[in-house]
Amino acid sequence: MPHVPALLARLRDEPRYLAALAALLVDEVLATPARRLVDPVRLTPLLVTGLQAVAAAPGHAAWLEQRLRDALGRIRPRPTTLRARIPGDLQPLLRTVVRRPYTPSRALVRAVVDQATTRDLSRTILHTTLLDFAKKVGSILPDTSKIPGAGVTSKLFGVAKGVASVVGLDASVEERVRGFVDGAVGRVIDMIVDRVSDPKNAGDGAAFRADVLASLLELPESAVHAELVKLDPAVVAADLHAALVGLAAWDRLPVEIEAALTEVVNGLGDATIGELLAGSGEVEAWRGAVEAELALHLGHAFAGERFAAWLGHLVEGTLPEAQVPADSPTT
C-alpha cells in the first residue's frame, strides 16, 4: 500500500484538501433534487421498522426515565423572573403576536368548553353563589315593607328578605336553587361559545392573551421549577413509551407515513435543495460555518487508525467480509 501513507499525510497535514472536500459535499447537497432525499417507498418501511424496533426494545422505558431525571436534575432556577430569559427585543414581538385578533369557530369552542368538568365547575359556582347571595341578602337589604310609599320596591325587598330567611332552613328552597342552576348551566356554556366565537370580541380575547403572557413573564423561575419537579419521571417515561408502542402497533402507520411523505415529495417537484433555499439568505449565512464544521470532523475521522486501515483495504481491494454490515450491499 505505497500510496496510503502519502494520502493520509496529505489529508491530515494539508487542511485545504479537507476544506475542498467539505465544499464539494455542500455543493452536492445543494445540487441534489430535494425529492431524491425523500423516497416514500424506501423511507416508509425504514421509519416503520425503526419505530417498532424502538418500541420493542426492553430498556427503552428505563432509558427515557433516566433521560428525564437527568434533564430535571440539570435545571437550576435563577433568582429572577421568566422575563429575564427572553431577549428584550423579542418581548415586544411576543406581545404583538398574542394580541393579533383571532376568532375560533363555534364548533371548536364548543368542543373545548362543553365538557362534563366544565359543566360541573359552572354548576358548583352558580349554586354556591346563589345560595351565598340569598343567605346574605337579609343582612344587606333593609326591611322596607312598612315604609309608607315604598310600593313595589318595598314588596321586592320584602320578597328578597323572605327568600334569605328560609335558605338553609328549608331544604325545598335549596332544591329549587339546584334545579334552577341545572337548567342554567347549558345557557352558561352557550354564552361562552357565543362570546368567544363572535368576531366582535376578538379584541377582548387578544387582550386576555396579552395579560396572560405578561403574568407568566413576571413569574419567578422558582415557581415554574416547582411545577416541573412535580413531574414523576417514571410515570412520564411510561406514558411516552406506551404512546410509542401504540403508534408502532397502529395498523395504518405505514399507509399514513407513506401518504405524508408522498404529499411532501409532490409539493417539492424537481427543485433542488439550493433552489428551495434561494432567496432565503440561509445558504449565504450558514455555508461557511457548515463547511468549517465538516472539515473539522472529517479531519478527526481521517486521523484515526480505523480510517487508515479502511483506506488501505480500499486501495488494495481487500476489505474483509467481517467488516461489511450484514444489511449492506456487497456488489
N, C-alpha and C positions, 0 to 999 in steps of 0.2 A: 504493500500500500504506500508507494513512494510519494504520492500526491496528497495523501490525507494530512500529514503534519503541516505541510505548507498551507493547505486550505484552512485548517483550524487556526493556524497562526494569523492568517490574514483576517479571518472573521473576528478573532479575539483582539488583535492589535491595531487594526485599521478601521476605526469607527465609521468611516464614510461608506463602507460596504453594508454595514448594518443599517445605516440611515437610508441608503438606496433601496435596500430590501424592504424596509418599513414603508417607504414612499410607494414602492411597487405594490405592496399589499393593499394600501389605502386606495391607490388608483384602480386596482382590480375590483375592490368592493364598490367604489363609486360608479364604475362602468358596468356593473352587473345588473341585468334586468331584475327589478325587485321581485317579480313573480317567480324567478328561479330560486329565490331563497325560501319561498313558501309553497311547497308542493303538497296540496291537501292529501293526495293519495298516499304519499310517502310519509308525511308527518303524522297523520291521524293514528295509524297503528302504533307509532313510536310514543305519542303522547298517552294513548290509552294504556299501552303496556307499562309505560313508566308510572302512571298513576296507580295502576293496580299493583305493581310491584312494591311501591312505597306503602300503599295501604296494607299490604300483606306482611310487610317487614315486622318481625316480632318486637323489635326495640324502638319502633317509631314513636309511639306514645310517650315512652320514657325519655326519648331524645327531645321531643317537644317540651316536655315538662322541665327538663334541665335547662333548655334554652330560655324558657320563660323565667325561671328562677334566676338565671344569670342576668337577664335583662333587667328584672325588677331590682336585683341587688346592686346594679350599677347606677341606678337613679338616685341622685342626691339633690334634694330641693335646695334652691338658693334662697336667702332671706329677702326675696323681692317678689313683686307681683309677676303674673304671666306676661304683662305688657313689656317687661324688660327683656324678654326673649325674642320679641318681634322687632325687626328694624324699624326705626322711626318713619322712614319714607314709605314703608309698607302699610302702616296703620291707617292713613287716610284712604288708601286704596281699598282696604278691607271694609271700612265704613261705607265707602261708595258702593261696593259690591252688594253688601247686605241691605242697603237702603233702596236698591233698584226695585221698582214695583213688580209684583208678581201675583197673579190671581190663579189659584189652582181650580180645577174643575169640581163641580158638586160631587161627582162620583168619587173622586179621590179624597175629598174632605170627609165625606160620609164613611168611606172605608176606614179612615183613620180614627174618627171620633166616635162613631156609633158602635161601641163595643160594650160588653157586659160590665167591665170595670169602670168605664166612663159613666154608664147609667147608674151604677151603684154609688159612685162618688157624688154625682149630681143629686141623687135621691137623698143621700145622707146629709149633704149640705143644705138642701131645701128643707128637709124635715126638721133638722136641728135649728135652723134659722127661724122658721115659722114658730116653732114651739117656744124658743127663747124670746122671740118678739112678743108672743101672746102672754108669756109669763111676766114680762117686764112692763108691758104697756099699762098695766094697772097703776104702777108707781109713777109713770110718766104723765098720764092723762089726768087732769082734774075731773072731779065729779060735777058736771055742769047740768045734770038732769033737773035740778031745782032752781036754776038761774032763770029768772023771767026774761022772755025774749030770745032765749037761746035757740029755740025752734029746732030745725033739722040738725044743726050742728050739735045741739045738746043730745039729741037722740043717738047720733052716730058715736059720740064719745061714750054714751051710756052703753051702747052695744059692745064697743071695744072693751070697755071696762068689764062688762059682763063676761065676755069671752075669756079675758085674762083671769077672771076669778075662778073659772072652773077648769082651766087647763091644768093638768097634773092631778086633778081630783076626780075628774070624770073620765074614765077610760074611753068612752064613746067619742069624746072630743078629740083625743089624740088619734083615735082610729080614723075619724073623719079627715084629720090633717094628713094622715098617712095615705088615705085614699086620694086626696087632692094631689099630693106630691107624686104618687104613682102616675097619675094622669098627666102631670106637668112635665115629667122627665122627657117624654117624647118631644114635647114642644121645645124644651131646652136644647135638645140635640138638633132639632130643625132650625132653631135660631142660630146656633153655632155654624151650621152648614151654610145658611143663608148669608150670614155676615162674612165668613171667611171667603166664600166663593163669589162675592159681589165685587166687581171691579172698583166700585166707589170706595171700598175700604182697603184697597191695595196700599194706600199711603200709611194707614194705621198699622198694617202688617209689616211694612218696611220699617216703621219707627220701632215696632216691637223687636224686630230682629236686631236693629242697631242698639237698642237698650240692653238686650241680652248679651251682645258682643262686648259692650262697654263693661257690663257687670262681670263677665267672665275674665276680661283682661285685668280687672282690678283684684281678682282673687289672688291671695298669696300662693306661691308654688307649693307650700306645705299643705294647703288644703287639697290641691289636686293629687299630691303624692299620697295623702291619707286615703284617697279614694282608690288609687292604683294598688296600694298594698292590701286592699280588701280582696283583691283577686286571689283565688286559690289556684296556683299553677297546675296542680294535679287535675282539678276539675276542668279548667280551661283547656289543658292539653287533651284530656279525654274527649271533650266536646269537639275540638278541632279534628282529632283523629277519627272520631265517629262520623263527622261530616265527610272526611276524605274517603272513608270506607263506603259510605252511602253513595258518594259520587262515582267511585270506581266500580260499584256494582250496578249502576244505572244502565238499563238495557239500551237506552237511547244515546249513551255517551258517544260512541263512535259516529253515529249519524249527526249529532249536534255539532261535534267538533269539526267534522269534515264540511258541514254546511257553513259554519262560521268562517273557516279558512278559505273556502271557495268564494264566499262573498268578498273577503278581503282581496283575494287574487284578482277577481273580476274587476274590482274597483281600481286596481293598480294598472291594468292594461299592460303595455310593453315598456313603460317608463323605467329608466334605470334609477338606482339609488341617488346618483348625482342629480338627475333631472327632478326627482321628487324634492330634493333639498335646495334646488336652485332658487335663489332669491331670498332664502331664509336667513342667510348670514351664518348658518351653522357650520358649513364646510370651512369657511374662512376663519371662523372663530376657534374651531376645535382641531383642525387638521394638524397644525404644528405640534400641539400637545399630544395628540394621539400618536403621531409618528415618533415623537421622542419617547413615549412610554413603550411603544412596540420595540424600538431599537434597544431600550434598556433591558426589557425582559428577554428579547432574543439573545442579547449578549450573555445574560445569565444562563440561558438554556445551552448555548453553544460552548460555554466554558466547562460544562460537566463531562465526566468520563463516559457517561452513557451515550451522549450525543456523539462523542468521538468514536465509540465502538460502532454505533449505528452507521456513521458516515463511512467507516472502514468496510462494513458489510455492504453498503450501497455501492461503493466503488468496485468491490470485488465480486458483488453478486452472491454473497454467501450468508444472507440473513437466515439464522436457524428457524425452523418451523415453530419451535417452542416460543419464540418471541412474537409470533403473529397471533393476534387475538382470534379466538375461535369463530367469532361472527364477522370477521373481516374477509373481503375477497382476497384470494391468493394468486389470481391470474389477471 
